[in-house]
């Protein structure tokens, strides 16, 4: 049903419906956002439209780490100043961005694309774990920066088993990340503390604070 004041099938109604599909936006928030865009069509709507079009044309997935960028490999993977023997494993691109905001990782990343979940039918073949095993063969340390949920911890143990035959040092976030917490909702200080207080999972040595 179209909001009062709008005809069914109008362009404005379609804009509201599309905005309402975004995370964190319901119908009421979408209407407010649409109205703000309309009122600032020259200074906000037009630049936003241009930015969305540019991203649509250029965005791609990094075949090395799974990040999204306008180039492949991404700018993180091609940055020669980062430690290419340190790999931080995350569930999603949102988690990668959260750690980058905190400036806690000076190495590279590996985006799994989710976590193991029997309820949701997500198994090892649905994640980028084989690619991680391949990359870990050239790494000094792999940090498991996974959410402190049941699925996140199950995934961490599965990865630990998968890397058992390698010589890589395997570490995970310290308890600065609360049980049930998701990285994208945490502040930079918590993330930085958790990274610096990481500990080995496979009995290896050589885990140093950043």
C-alpha positions in Angstrom: 0.0 0.0 0.0 1.4 3.4 -1.0 2.0 5.9 1.8 -0.7 8.7 2.0 0.1 11.5 -0.4 1.8 9.1 -2.9 0.2 7.3 -5.8 0.8 3.6 -6.1 3.7 2.9 -8.5 5.1 6.4 -8.3 8.9 6.9 -8.6 9.0 8.3 -5.0 7.1 5.2 -3.7 9.6 3.0 -5.5 12.5 4.9 -3.9 11.0 4.4 -0.5 10.5 0.7 -1.1 14.1 0.3 -2.2 15.4 2.2 0.8 13.3 0.1 3.1 15.3 -3.0 2.0 18.5 -1.6 3.4 19.7 -2.9 6.8 18.5 -0.8 9.7 15.8 1.0 7.6 12.1 0.1 8.0 9.3 1.8 6.1 9.1 4.8 8.4 12.9 5.4 8.3 12.9 4.9 4.5 10.2 7.6 4.1 12.3 10.0 6.2 15.4 9.2 4.2 13.6 9.6 0.9 12.2 13.0 1.9 15.7 14.2 3.0 17.0 13.2 -0.4 14.2 14.9 -2.2 14.6 18.1 -0.2 18.4 18.1 -0.9 18.3 16.7 -4.4 21.1 19.0 -5.7 23.5 18.6 -2.8 22.7 15.1 -1.7 20.5 13.1 -4.1 22.5 13.9 -7.3 25.9 13.1 -5.8 24.6 10.0 -4.2 23.2 8.8 -7.5 26.5 9.5 -9.2 28.4 7.6 -6.4 26.0 4.6 -6.6 26.4 4.5 -10.4 30.2 4.7 -10.2 30.3 1.8 -7.7 27.9 -0.2 -9.8 30.3 0.1 -12.7 33.6 -0.4 -10.9 33.1 -2.6 -7.8 34.6 -6.1 -7.9 35.6 -8.8 -5.5 39.2 -9.3 -4.7 40.1 -12.9 -5.9 42.9 -13.1 -3.3 41.2 -12.0 0.0 37.5 -11.6 -0.8 37.4 -7.8 -0.1 35.3 -5.5 -2.3 37.2 -2.7 -4.2 37.4 -1.0 -7.5 40.4 -3.1 -8.4 41.4 -6.7 -8.3 43.6 -7.6 -6.4 42.3 -4.9 -3.9 44.3 -2.0 -2.6 45.1 -3.8 0.7 46.5 -6.9 -1.1 48.6 -4.7 -3.4 50.0 -2.5 -0.6 53.7 -3.4 -0.4 54.0 -1.8 3.1 51.7 -4.4 4.7 53.0 -7.6 6.2 52.2 -10.3 3.6 53.0 -13.1 6.1 50.2 -12.0 8.5 46.7 -13.0 7.6 43.6 -11.9 9.5 40.6 -14.1 8.9 37.2 -12.5 9.1 33.6 -13.6 8.3 32.5 -10.7 6.2 33.7 -7.6 4.4 32.0 -5.5 7.1 34.3 -7.1 9.7 37.3 -6.3 7.6 36.2 -2.7 7.4 35.7 -2.6 11.1 39.3 -3.7 11.8 40.6 -1.3 9.2 38.8 1.6 10.9 40.6 0.6 14.1 43.9 0.4 12.3 44.7 -2.8 14.3 45.9 -4.9 11.4 49.0 -4.1 9.4 48.9 -7.4 7.5 46.5 -8.9 5.0 43.0 -10.3 5.3 40.9 -13.3 4.3 37.1 -13.0 4.1 35.4 -16.3 4.6 32.1 -15.2 3.3 30.2 -16.3 6.5 30.5 -18.8 9.3 29.7 -22.5 9.6 26.0 -23.0 10.5 24.1 -26.3 10.7 20.9 -24.4 11.1 21.4 -22.3 8.0 22.9 -25.1 6.0 26.3 -23.4 5.7 29.1 -26.0 5.4 32.9 -25.8 4.7 32.3 -26.0 1.0 30.3 -22.7 1.2 33.2 -20.8 2.7 36.6 -19.7 1.4 38.4 -22.1 3.7 40.4 -24.0 1.0 41.8 -20.7 -0.3 42.8 -19.9 3.3 44.7 -23.1 3.6 46.5 -22.3 0.4 47.4 -18.8 1.6 48.4 -20.0 5.1 51.2 -22.1 3.6 53.0 -18.9 2.8 52.2 -17.1 6.0 53.9 -16.7 9.4 50.7 -16.2 11.4 47.0 -16.5 10.9 44.7 -14.5 13.2 41.1 -15.8 13.5 39.1 -12.6 14.0 35.8 -14.3 14.1 32.6 -13.3 16.0 32.3 -14.7 19.5 29.2 -16.6 18.6 28.6 -20.4 18.5 28.9 -20.4 14.7 32.0 -18.2 14.9 33.7 -20.5 17.4 32.7 -23.6 15.5 34.3 -22.1 12.4 37.5 -21.2 14.3 37.9 -24.8 15.5 37.3 -26.1 12.0 40.0 -23.8 10.6 42.4 -24.8 13.4 41.9 -28.5 12.4 42.4 -27.6 8.7 45.7 -25.8 9.5 47.0 -28.4 11.9 49.5 -29.8 9.4 50.9 -26.4 8.6 53.7 -24.6 10.5 51.8 -21.3 10.7 51.2 -19.8 14.1 47.4 -19.7 14.7 45.9 -17.1 17.1 42.5 -15.7 17.9 41.0 -12.6 19.4 41.3 -12.2 23.1 38.3 -12.0 25.4 38.0 -8.3 24.8 35.4 -9.4 22.3 32.3 -10.3 24.3 30.5 -13.6 23.8 27.7 -13.1 21.3 29.5 -10.0 20.0 29.8 -9.1 16.3 32.9 -7.2 15.1 31.0 -4.6 13.0 29.2 -3.3 16.1 32.3 -2.9 18.3 34.3 0.3 18.9 37.9 0.7 17.7 39.4 0.5 21.2 37.8 -2.9 21.9 39.0 -4.2 18.5 42.5 -2.9 19.0 42.8 -4.4 22.5 41.5 -7.7 21.3 44.0 -7.9 18.5 47.0 -7.0 20.7 46.0 -9.5 23.4 45.5 -12.4 20.9 46.8 -15.8 21.9 47.9 -19.0 20.1 45.3 -21.8 19.4 47.6 -24.5 18.2 50.4 -24.4 20.7 52.7 -22.3 18.4 54.9 -19.6 19.7 55.9 -16.2 18.3 52.6 -14.3 18.7 53.7 -10.7 19.3 51.7 -7.6 20.1 51.2 -5.3 17.1 
